[in-house]
């Protein structure tokens, strides 16, 4: 299995999903070697984790949360920072070397960052390649074309894969639209959540300022995620302005980091709601967990969200959600508020209704919790094992014919 990150060194949901999916697969006696492009300690004793080092590199460190923050230490003592495309090339070469020394049945590559390495592994080993798509470039570009080099890598990987896994029907249709891949080549396997991995709440929330405001009759609306155009936070702030006009005691908490950080601060100020918006920056641990718990409503208004784990994380801590119809998780959750990402006025109406009416929030929490409690990785693992078996049989037949 080829991946780009795992907790606690992840920048988003991709690493979390990979960790939980592999944990569920290991319970079915699937033997996994997870190959990463950096060196770190991980709490994942259910699989072997390998750092893909080129032969002249002694250490690769991931510095910060950005995908392109990697520092290479070479055997001659040199230290270099490698950009994201150079990193993929290094990863591809290192994986090619690992393939020569490792026995395996299936290559399972997560997202475009690993597709080149996956193709190299397929070329050298002859084993089936499964490309697992958690997002495509048009998602990350907020519905626009995005980076042409990334699109080229995605297109090549998807065309040459033996099977494609999409995390939602929404993502499957995007792949078909963007890359003309036949529908029968794509299998939808929805993400889930490992409830036992979710940290428990403590008696005291770290956001004491917000706790005090709530005691004074304020309500809190929370968003957790990357501050990028894909997440549609400019529209959320415009909806916040309309909400504050009707319900002045509403505080919006934006948790995360990204290239839009300063733009969003300026936007909140320009809209005249700077006093009602709190930007916390990137959070982990208790501060991340308590951000969900302090909210009266969680909002995920993404332009295009392949799946979206955060509404599931929110309900774990008792907070109902408003999500965009343009998200994969909307295929899984029925008992939550939903809105088109572009409909700012309706977004504001639903936020206002949720913060103003406690019975609505209580009903949403009760019904969302019922759906959440039924979720598990079992269905996803069943589908994956079926795909693995199908392609192993096909590969054995090809080998027999060639012999």
N, C-alpha and C positions, 0 to 999 in steps of 0.2 A: 504494500500500500504506500502510495506516494502522497505526501501532504506538505503544506507550507507552514503550519503552525499547530501547536497543542497548548492547552493551559498548563502552567500559568503564564506562558509567554505568547499569548494570543492577542490580536488586535480587535477581534470581533467574534461573531457566532460561528465562523467556519471551524476554528479550533475546537470549540465546545462540542459541536456536532460530531466531528471526527473522533474525539475522545469517547463520547457516549456511544456512538455507533460501534466502535471497535470493542468497547467493553461488553456490549450486548452480543456481538458476534463471538467473542471469546467464550461466553457462557454456552455456546453451541459447539464448542470444541473446534472453532476455526483458529488456526495458527497464523498469527499476523506478525510480520516484520514491517514496522512503520518507519519509513525513510523520510527524514527531515533535512532541510538545507542549513541547519545551524546546530551548535553544541549547547546543551542545557540539561538540567535535571528536570524530570517529569515524574509525577505520581501516577504511574500507569504500569503496575507490575503484571497486568494481564496480557501484555504484548511486549515484543522486543522492539526497542527504539534505536535506530541507527542514524548517525549523522553522516551525510554524504559528503565526505572530504575528498577534493582532488588530491592526487598523490603528493604534490608539493605544498600542501596546506596542513598545518598542525592544529588549527582551531578556527572555527567560524562562530562569531558571536552576533546575536540579534540585539542591537542597541536601540531601545525605544520601541514604539508600537507600530511605526510605519513599515510597510512591506519592504521598502528599499533601504532600510537601515541595517546593513550587514558589514561587519568588520572582519577581514581575512588576515590571519597571521601565517606567513609562509615559512618554510623550513630554513630559509636563509636569513630570517629575522625581519623581513619586510612586513609592514602592516599597511593594508590598503582597504579603502571603502569601495565596494562594488555596487553599481547601479542595478536596478531590477532586471534589466535584460542581460547584462553580464552575469548576474547571479543565476539566471535560468540556464545559461550556457554552461556555467561551472557545475550546476546541479545535474544537468544532462550528462556531462562527461563523467562525473563521479558515480551516478547511477549506472551508467554503462559498465563501469569497472565492477561495481557490486554485483551486477547481473552475472558476470562471468564466474563469480565465486559463491553463488547462492542458489539453492534449489527452491523452486516455488511453482505453483500451478496457475495463478491468476495475477494479473497486474491491475490494480485498482487505483486510478489517479483522480485526485480531487482538484477540480477547477483548473483554469487555463495556466496557472503558474507552474503546474506539474505536467502539462500535456506533452511538452517536448521531451521531458525525461521518460514519460510513459511510452511515447513512440519509439524512443531509443531502446528501452527495455524490450518492447515487442519485437523490434527489428533483430536484436541480438539473441533473444531467447526463443522466439516463435510462439510465445504464450499469448493467450487472449488478453486484450486490453479493454478495460471498462472505464469509461470517462464519466465521472460523477460531477454533474453541473449544479453548483450551489448559486451561481449567478452568471449572467453573461454581460458582455461589455455594454450593451445598450441599457441594461439595468443600472449599472454603476454610473453611466453617463446621464441618468435621469430621463431615459427615453430617447436620447440622441444617439448619433453614430458612435461616438467615443473614439478611442485610440485605434487607428487603422492597423498598427502592428499587433496589438492585442487581438483584434478581430481576425487577423490572419492566422495567429497561433490557435485561436479557438476553432476557426473553420477547419484547419488542417487536422487538429486532434479529433474533432467530431466526425469528419468524413472518414477517417481511417480507424476509428474505434470499432471494436467488435460489438459493443453495446454501449448505449448512453443511458445514464440514470439522471432524471430530472427531479428536483425536490418538490415539484408541484406541477399541476396541469398548466398553470400560468407560465411556468418556466418552459415546459414542453412546447407550448404554442409559440413562445418567443424564439426558441431554437429553430422550429420549423420556419417561422417567418424570416428570421435573420440569416439562416444558413441553408435553407432548402433541404434539410435533412428529412428523409421519409419518416412518417409517424411511427411505423412499425419498428424502427431502429431505436426508439426511445421508450423507456419504461419509467413511469412515475412512482417514486418511492418517497412518501412524505416523511419529513423529519418528525421527531417526537422529543421527549424530554425525560431525563433520568431523575426522578424525584429525590432519590436518596443522595444525589450529588448536590442538591440545593441546600445551602447553609441555613441554619435555623435562626429565627429572630431572637434578639436579646431583649431584656426589659427596657432598655433605653435606646431611643433612636438618636443617631449622631447629629441629625439636623435639628438641634435644639431651637434655633431661630424659627424654623418652620413649625415645630411643635408648639412653640409659644404663640405664633400667629393663629394656628388652628384653635387654640384655646380661646382666642379672641374672635372666633367666628369666621376665620378665613378658610378657603379651600385651596387645595394644591393639585395642579395638573402636571404630570411628569412625562418627559420623553427621554429615553435612553438609547443612544446609538451614535454612529459616526456623524460628524457635522459635514455632510456632503450634499450635493445637489440631489442625489437619489432619494434622500430622506425627506425632502420637501419641507424643510423647516422655515423657509421664508413664508410659505402659505400658512404654516402653523402660527407664526407670529402675527400675520394679518388676521387670522381667526381669533387669536388672543386679544387683539385690539378691540374687535367687536364684542368679545366675551366680557372684557373689563368694562366696556360701556354699560352693559346690563348688570354685571355682577362685579363691582369694583374690588371686592375682597377676594379676588382670585389671583393666586401666585402660580406662575409657570416656571417649572424647573427643567432646565436642559442639561442633561448629563452626557458628556462625551467630548471628543476632540476631533479636529479635522480641518480641512482647508478653508471652510466657511466660518471659522470661529470669529474672527474680527468682523467679517461682513455681517454676521447675525447680531453681534453686539450693536453695531452701527444701525442696523435695521430696527432693532427694538427701540433704540433712542429716537430714530426718525419717526417711528409710529407713536411716540409719546408714552410708551409703556415700560420704560427702563426700570421703574420702581416695582413693576410686577413680574419681572423676568430675572431669574437667577441662573447664571451659567456656572456649573461646578467644575468643568474640565473632566478629563478622563478619570474614572474611579474603578477601584477594585475592592474586593472584600466587603467589610461591613458597610462602607460608604455606598458601594454599588447596591447592595441588598436593601439598605434602609431607604434608598431613593425610591424604590418601588413601594415599600411599605408606607412611606409618608404620604403617598398620593391618594387622592380621592378618585382620580381617573388617570389612566395611562393612555397616551395617544401615540399611534404609529401611523403617520399620514403619508407614507412613502409613495413616490411617483410610480415605482415598480419594485416590488419586494419579492424576490423569488420564493422565500418562505417567511421568515420573520419569527424568531424564537421569543422575542421580548414580551409579547402578550401572554405567553405561557408562563414566563418567569414572573410577570406581574400578578397573575392570578394565584400563583404559589404564595404570594405575600398579601393576598386579600384585596387586590386592586383590580377593578373592572377595566375594560379597554374599549377604545374607539380606534378602529383600524381602517385602512383604505381597502376598497374592493380590489385594488390592483396589487394584492398580496397573496402569496400561496397559503398562508395560515388561515385566510378567510375560507378556504376550502375545508378546513378542519374544524374551525370554531364557528358555531352558529349563534350562540347566545352572547353576542357582544354587539356594540354599536358599530355601524359601518357607514362609510362615506366615500364618494369619489374624491381622489386626491386634489382635483382642481376646484372643488365646490367649497370655497372659503366660507360663504354664508351658512351653508348647511353644516359645515364643520363647527362653526361657532354656535349654531343653534343646539347641536347635540352636546357640545361641551357645557354650554350653559344649563341645559336640562339636567345633565348628570351632576353638576356641582350644586345645583339649587334644590334637587329633589332626592332626599335620602332614600325613600322607598324604591326609586328606580335603581340606585346604586346597589342596594341590598338584593334586589331581584337579579340583577346582572351577576353579582358575585355568586349567588346561590347556584344559578344555572350554568355559569362558566365553570364553577368548581366541579359540578357534576360531570361536565364534558372532560375537564382536565384529569379527573380521577380515573377515567377510562383509558387515557392515553398510555401507551408504552411503546418500546422499540420492537416488540415482538413481531408486529405486522411487517415492519421494514426489514427485519432480519429474515423472516420467512421468504420475502420476495428476493432478497439478495442471495440467499442460499440456493433458491431455484435458478436464478440467473447464473450463479457460479457453476452449478451442476450442468446446466444446459450447455454452457460454453466449454466446460471440461470435456463433455462427451463429444461435442463437435470437433474439438481440437484433437482428441484421441483418434477419431475417425480419419481426420486429415493425415495424422502421422502414420496411421496404418496403411492408407492409400499410398503415401509417399515411399514407405518401406517396401 
